[in-house]
Amino acid sequence: MWEQWKKGFYAWEGATAKYIESVLRNPLVLAPSGQMLSGAMKARAKGDEALAKVWGGWGLPTKRDQERGLHALNQIQSQLLDLEERLERLESSRAE
């Protein structure tokens, strides 16, 4: 019984996948979907910009400011680790 159900499911899945793929490739579906996605991305960008202005207006760091600070902090940490490794190598070469 289980094998029969699996065969039926796989047949249904294959037919459904072919149908959905043909629908999603249809220009009548793609064009409006692309326009909706473009509109949503533009709205998100405008929202992010407005939010950054609000935060900046209050004198608080924006997301971009925080990302810059985190990037600078990561660079400093990498340089510090490199210096520590160089210092360990110098100390071990002096000890020999």
N, C-alpha and C positions, 0 to 999 in steps of 0.2 A: 504494500500500500504506500509506503514511504517513497519508494522508487518511482511509483506512478505519479505521486504528487510532485516530486522533484522534476520529472520530465515535463509535466504540465506547467510548472512554474518557469522553467527555463525557456519553454516555448513562448509563454506569455511575455517574459522579460525580453526576449529577442525581438518579438513583434513590436512591443512597446518602444524599445530603444530605437528601432528603425523608424517608427512613426514620429517620435519626438525629434530625432535627428533631422528628418525631412522638414518638420515644422520649423525647427530652429534655424534651418538654412534658408527658409523662405524670406525673400526681401520684404514681404508685407509684415513679417514679424520682426525682422532685424532692424529695419529703419526706425520704427517707433521705440523699440527697446534701446537702441543706441541713443536716440534723442532723450529718452527718460534718464538713461545713465549719465549723459552729458549734463542734463539739467540738474540732476542730483549732485554731481561733482561740483558744478558751479555754485550751487546753493551751499554746499559744505564749505567751499573755499570762502564764500562771502561770510558765512557764519564764523569761521575760524578767524577771519580778518577782523570782524566786529568784536569778537571776544578778545583778541589781542589788543585792540584799541581800548577796550574797557579796562583790562588788566594794566596796560601801560598808563592809562589815565589815572589810575589809583596809585601809580608808582611801584607796582608789583612786577616781578619778572614775568615775561611772556614765555610761551613754550619755546620759542626760538632762542630767547635769552638763556633759558635753562639748558637747552641742547648745546649751545655754544660753551657755556660754563662747564658742562659735563665733558665735552670734547677736550677742552683745555686741561681739565683735571686728569683725564685719561692720558693725555700726552705727558703731563708732568709725572704721573705715576710710572709710565713706561721708562722715562728718562731716569727716574730715581732707581728703578730696578736695574737698569743697565749700569748705572754708576755703582750700585752695590755689588754687582757681579764683577765689575772691573776692580773694585777695591779688594774683594776677596781674592781675586787672582794675583793682585800685587802683593797682598799680605802672604799668600801661600808661596809665592816665588821668593820673597825675602826670607821666609822661614827655612827654605831649603839651602 
